[in-house]
Amino acid sequence: MYDDAARAAREGMASATRAPGPDDWPDLDPALWRGGRADPPTLPMDLFGAVWAAWIATAAEGASAPPDYVVAGLLPTVATLIGTTRRVSPWADWAEPSVLWCGAVGDPSSAKSPAADPIMRALRTVERDMGADFPDRHAQWTADQELASALKDRWKAEVKEAAKIGSPAPLPPEGMDPGPEPRPPRVIISDTTPEAMADVLAANPRGLLTTRDELAGWLESFERYSGGSSRALWIEAFGARPYTIDRVRTGNTYIPALSVCIHGTTQPDRLVDLLRDADDGLASRFLWSWPDPIPPRRPTGRTDHGMVERAFGRLLTLTPDGDRPVIVPVDAPGCGAMDMFRVQSYRDGRAASGLMASAIGKAPGLVLRLALALEHLWWAVTADPAPPSGVSVRAIHAAAALWMTYFRPMAARVYGDAALPRADRDAATLARAIRSRRATTINLRTVRRTWRLPRLREADRLAAAAQTLVDAGALHAAPAREGERAGRTRADYLVSPRLLEGVDDES
């Protein structure tokens, strides 16, 4: 595939002329290294309310991370804690579950995971508190199991004796079934198989949050597991629909509501892998956050871990209506706003294509889910003992604004980069790597062996990317040999000073 470009690169090396002078390098289009990446939108912090905006800012500062990454962890966590106790409904025949999937995109060491650590720490604390009585419950079940075994043995002896004397067999006594073994309550799980997740969900019908360190690898695993059937499972999980896990050895496991939220991370250069098989709409169900990195700095405040733990604890006080979720209605002004948003999304979707069209098509449902999360997020830090009885127009407006001004532009940033032709994407990957290292010369063998750039570890593909940069005037072939002996020249290149312009401003 890359033979022609690689051959051109080798021929260019062989026929390289003198090195360009400072004024000989052409101006460069920033799109050369930015690829299809649009500028990231600014997170509208005020939409989360004053209390949460302040907490998000402090948590982000403590992790030396953009606040976007904190929100990427907070939103699916709140949706998980609400879980199957609630569904939001603007009108009859339309109800959305409390399920949100959020993806944090960033280079390695951009603090994607540290930014979410205060949230995951609080979530694990409330999970531990939920299981405070588990040892006692399990001990009681063990005692009940022993009693059941003793009762069963005695009953069998009585049945045998009755058979000897020709009497009717006695009925089994009460207490012979201790019930299923109790399991510790769970809220959060990491990498696991669908069967293992189903087992956890069976004991935790409220729902779960799953965390994924590399979303691209997770989606790639779908094709290795059950021939890709896992993709169908996760699409059902986004809708919190009933689901049955079929098993040969242990029978079927029925889940009334397969409710699973996701917090995941990925690197920009893995986006193409993540979105490669996105025709089923799985990727467009995510709310993406891909801010520019920020330099580390010493925090001026301290994250209030107690506040978020108390808020999460309040969300856990929400209860369903028996075995059904409480339907939370949208107020009349909110329904009007929702109707207008849905019409606008329909028009915008018809004008879009590909992944953006898919994302815009899912926007009305996502806005309802965001509004449900925001309404309860605000309530969780108030003194009001009664949970929200409805979703307000304020929440609808905030959720719609969050989508229009933040998540939709972020989706365009994510999908635009992945939609580039492969040659341009590879060249942009190499150009960004050169800029991040402030390299003034490069050797392709060294780049391939030590830089470890995604998808550029094949010699021909790397040579093709370098040739694209040569054609654009960003590199100049500067072949050299070791010592005076004849032989194959090294694939050395001079880097245009224009390619390094503005690097310090981005640091």
N, C-alpha and C positions, 0 to 999 in steps of 0.2 A: 504493500500500500504506500509505503513511504520511499520506495526505491528511487523514484525520479527526483524527489526533493533531496534525498540523501546524496544522490549522485551529483546533483547541482552544487550541494554544499562542498563535496570533495573537489569538484572542478574549480569552484570559487577559491578554495584554499590554495590550489595549485597555481592559479593565475592571479593571485592577490597582488595588488600594486602597493605603492608606498603607503605608509600610515597617513590618514587624513590629519590635517592640522586643526587647531581649535575652531577655525572658522569654516572648515570644510564639511562639517557634519550638518545634515539637514535638520530642520525642525521636525519634531515628532508629534503625532496625534496621541493624546493621552489614552485614547481607546486602545492603543497598542498593548498597554499593560493592564488597563482596566477591563478590557474585554467588553462584555455586555453588561457590566455592573453599573447600575444607576447609583446616584448618591443615596445614602441611607436617609430615611426620614427621621425626624426628631420625635422621640417618645413623648406624647402629651401627658405628662405626669399628673396634671391637675384633674384628669378624668377619674383618677383613683381615689379622689378625696384627699383632704389635707393630711389626715393621720397616716394613711397608707403612702401617700407621696413622700412624706418625710421619712418614713421607715424604709421605703425602697431606696431613696437617695443615700441614706446612712449605710444600709447593707451593701450597696454598690461601692460606696467609697471604701468600706472596710475590706472589700475584695479587690480593690483597684480594677473595677470592672465597669462597663457601661451599665446603666440601670436596666437596659433592655434585657440583659441576661437574668436579672432578678425577676422581672415580670414573666419571663419565659418559664421560670420555675413556679412562680406564685399562682398563675392562672390555672394550670391543670391540677395543682394541689387543692385549691379551693373547690374546683369542680368535683374532685374525688371525694372530698369530705362531705359535700352536699349529697353526692352519690345518687342512689336510686330512691332517696326519700322524696325527691322533687322532680317535676317536669314543668317546663314553662310553656304556656299556651296563649297565643294572641286571640284565637277564636276556635270554634269547634273543628275537630278533625285535623288540627295541626298542633302537635306538642313535640317539643325538643327535650332530649335528656340532658343531664348535667355531665357532659363528656367534652373535654377539650384536649386537643393534641398540640403541643408547642415544640418547635424545633429551634435550637440556638445554633447559629452558623458563625464560625470564626476560625482563625488560624490557631495552630497549637499554641498553648500558653497565653491565650487571650482571655483567660479567667471565665470561661463559659461555665464550668462546673463549680469553681469556688463561689461564684455569684449566687448560685442556687443552694449552697451548703447551709446557710442559716434556715432556709425553708425546709430542707430535708432533715436537718437536725431537729427542728420543732416537730415535724411530722413523725419522726421516730420516737420522740418523747411522748407524744399523745398516743402513739401505738402501744408503747410500753405501759402507759397508764391504763389503756383499755384492757390490757391483760393482767392487771394487778391481781385479780381473783382467779386467774387461770390455774395456778398450782392447786388451790383448794378444790376447784371444780374437777380437775383431773383426778385428784386423790379420791373424791367422792365417787367418780365414775369407776375407778379401780375397785373400790369397795363394793359398789353395786354389781360390778362384773363378777366378783368372787361370790357374792350372794346369789346372783343368777345361776352361776355354775353349781352351787350347792343345791339350790332349789330344783334345778334340772336333774341332778343326780338322784335326789329324793323322789321326784316325780317319776323318773324312769323305773326306780325300784318299785314304786306303788303300782305302776302299769304292769310290770312283770308279775307282781303278786296277784293282781286282779285277774290276769290271764290264767294263772295257775288254778284259781278257785272258780273261774267262770263268771266273775263279776264284771260289770261294765268298767271300762277304763276311766280313771279319773281325769277331769279336765286339767290342762296345765295351770298352775297357780300364777297369780300376778307376781311380777317382779323377775320373770325369767329373761326379760329383754332389757339390758341396761342402756339401750340406745347407742347411737354412734359415738365413737370416741371423740371427746371434745378436742378442738384444736385452738391454738392461741390465735387471738384476733390479729388480722393483718390489714394494713392500709397500703403498704408499699412493697413492691417486688422488683427485682432486677432481671437479668437475663434468665429466661426460663422457657421450657417447652410449652406448647398449647395444653398438653395433658396436665402438666404440673400446675399451670395457671388455672385450669378448670377446677382442679382439686381445691386450690386456695379460694377461688370464687364461690365454690359450693358451700364453704364454711364462712364466707364473708360476702353475703349477697349485696351489701351496700356498694361494693365496687372497689377497684384498686387503681393505684398509680404505678405505672411501670417506668423505670428510668433506663435509658439507653445511651451508652457512651459514644456509640458511633452508629447513627441511623442508617448510613449507607450499607454497612456490614450487616445490620439487622435485616434490611430489605433483601439483600443478596441471599441471606440464609433461607428465605422463603422458597427459593427454587431448589435448594438442597434438601428441604424438609417436606415430605409428603407431596412431592411433585408440584409445589406452588400452592397447595390448598390453604396454607396459612394466610395468604393474602385475603382469601374470602372470609376467613375467621375474623381478621382484623377489621374488615369493612363492616361486618356485623357488629363488632365491638364498638365502633364509632357511633352506631345507632342504638346501642344498649338493647339489642334485640334478644329474644330467646335463642338459645343455641344448645345443641346436643353434641357432645364429644363421643364419637363411636370408638369402642375398644373391643378387641377380640377377647382378651383374657379376663378383664374385670367388668365388662359390661359397659353400658352407656352412662354418661354423666350429663344430666339435664341442668342447664343454667337458665333460670327464668329471665334474667337480664344480664347479658354479657357486657357489663359496664367497666371499661378500662380506659383511663386517661393516660397520656404519654408525655413525658418530658425527655427530650433527646437532644443530642448534640451531633454536629458534623463539621467537617472542614470544607471550606469553599471548593477546593480542588476535588472533593469527593461528590460534589453536587451532581455532576453528570452521571455518576454511578447510581446515585439515589433516584434520579428522575428518569433514568433510561427506560424503565418499564412502567411508566406512569399513566398508561392509557386507561387503567381502571379507576383513576381518580384518587388513589390512596395518598399520594403526595400532596394533592391539592386540598386535602382535609386538614393539613397542618397550618397553624399560625406561625409564621416565620419571623425570627429576629436575627438580623445580621448587621449590627452597628459597626462603625469604624472602631478600631482598637484605641485605647487610651493609655498614656504612660502611667506607670505605677507612681503612687504618691502616698505619703503618710496620712492616715485618716485623722480627721479632726473631731470625730464623735465616736460613740460606741453603739453598736447594734443592740436594740432592746429585744433580746431573745424571749423574755417573759411575755411581752405584748403579743407576739405572734403565736406563742404557745397557748395563751389564753383565748385568742381569737379562734385558733383551730379547735380548741376544746369546746367553744360555744357552737361551732358548726357541727360538731359531733353530737350535740344535743338534739339536732333535727331528727324527727322520726317520721316514718311513712304512715300512710293510712291503712293499717293492717298489713296486707301483703302487696299493697299497691302504692305507687308514689302519690304524694299530694300534688294535685295539679295547681300550679301557681298562675293565675290569670294576669294578663297585661292590662293595665288600666286603659280607659277609653282614649285619652290623648295619645298614649303609647301605641295603641292599635293603629290610630291614624298615621302616626309617624312611621310605624312598621310597614304599613301598606305603601306609603310613598317610597320608602327605601326599597321595597321589593320591586316596585315598578321600575325604579331607576336601575336597579341591578339587572333586571331583565334587558333593558335597553343597552346597558354597558356590556353585558355578556354577548349580545348579538354582534357588537362591534369588535369583540376580542376573538382570539383564537387560541387553540392549544391549551396549555396548562392554565393560562390566565383566564380563559373562558370558563374552564372547569372551576377554578377558584372563585370567580365572580358568581357563578351559578350557585355555589354553596354559601355565599355570603349571607343571605337572609337567615338561614338556620344558625350560622355561626354567630350572627349578631344577637339573636335570641339567647343563645347559650352564654355569650359574654354578658348580656344584660342580667341574666339570672345569677351569674357569678358575682358581678359587681354589686347587685342589690344585697346579696348576703355578705359580701366582703365589707360593705359599709356598715351593715347591721352588727357584724361581729365585734366591732370596736365601739359600740354604743352601750348605754345602760338599759336600753329597752329589752325587757325580758321576752317579749313576744317576737317570734321570727316574722319575717316579711309575709304578709298575706297576699301580696301581689307584686308584680314588677311594674315600676313606675315609668312614666314618660322620661324622667331624668335618666334612668338606667338605659332606656332604649336610645336616647340621644347620645349618651356617653359611649355606649357600645358601637353605635353607628359611626360616631366620630373616630373612635379607636380603629375601626376597620378602614374607613375612608382615608384618614390622614396617616395611618401607620401600617396596619397589616397588609392592606392592598399594595401600597408602594413597596413594602418589603417583599411581597410575593413577586412583583415585577423585577425587583433586584435579583432575587434568587433564580427565577425562571429565565431571565434574560441572559444571565451568565451561562446557564446550562444549554441555552439554545444556540450558542455560537457554533460555527463549523469547527470541526475538530482541529484543523490546522491553526486557525486563529486562537482557539482555546489553548492549545499547546504553547504557541508563541507567547501568549499572555502569561501563562504559568511561568515560563522561563524568564520573561521580562520582569515579572514581580519578584522572582527569586533573586535576580541580579540587583534590583533596586533595594530589596530588604537587606542584602549583604553589602551594598555599596561597592560592588565589585567593579574595578576598572579594566580588568582583563579576565577572561574565563578560558578554561580548557575543558572540552566536552567530556573527556575521560574522567577528569576529576569531578565534574558536575554529576555525571551519571553514578559514580561510585560513592560520593560523599554527601551530595546535597539531598539525595533520595527524594526526588520530586515525584509526586503521584503521576502515573502514566508516562513518565519520561525516563524510565529506566532501561528502555530498549535503545540501543545505539542509533539505529536508523531513524527512530521517531524523534529522538533528541536532536539529531543532525538536521532533520526537516524543520524542527522548530527554530533552530539557530539560523537556517537559511531564510526562513520567513522574516526574522529580525534583520538579517543582512539586507534583504530586499527592501525593507522599510527604512534602512539607514540607521538602525540602532546598534548594529554590530559591524565590524570590519574584520575580514579574515586576515589573520597574521600568522601564517604557518611558520613553524620552527622545528629544528632538529636538535636532539641531544648531542652536543659535541660537534666534531667535524665530519663524522662518518656519514656516508650516504645511507639513506633508508627512508622509511615512511615518516612523513612529517606529522608533528603533533597538531591536533585540532585546536589551535589557539585563536582567540578572537579579542580584538580591542572593543571596549564598550564605549559607545557614544556618551559624552558628558551630558548630552540632552536627555538621555534616559535616566540620569541620576538627579535631574533638576526637581526640586520640591520634595525630595526624600526626607530632609530634616524637618520640613513642615508637617509631614505625616507621622513623625515619630511620637 
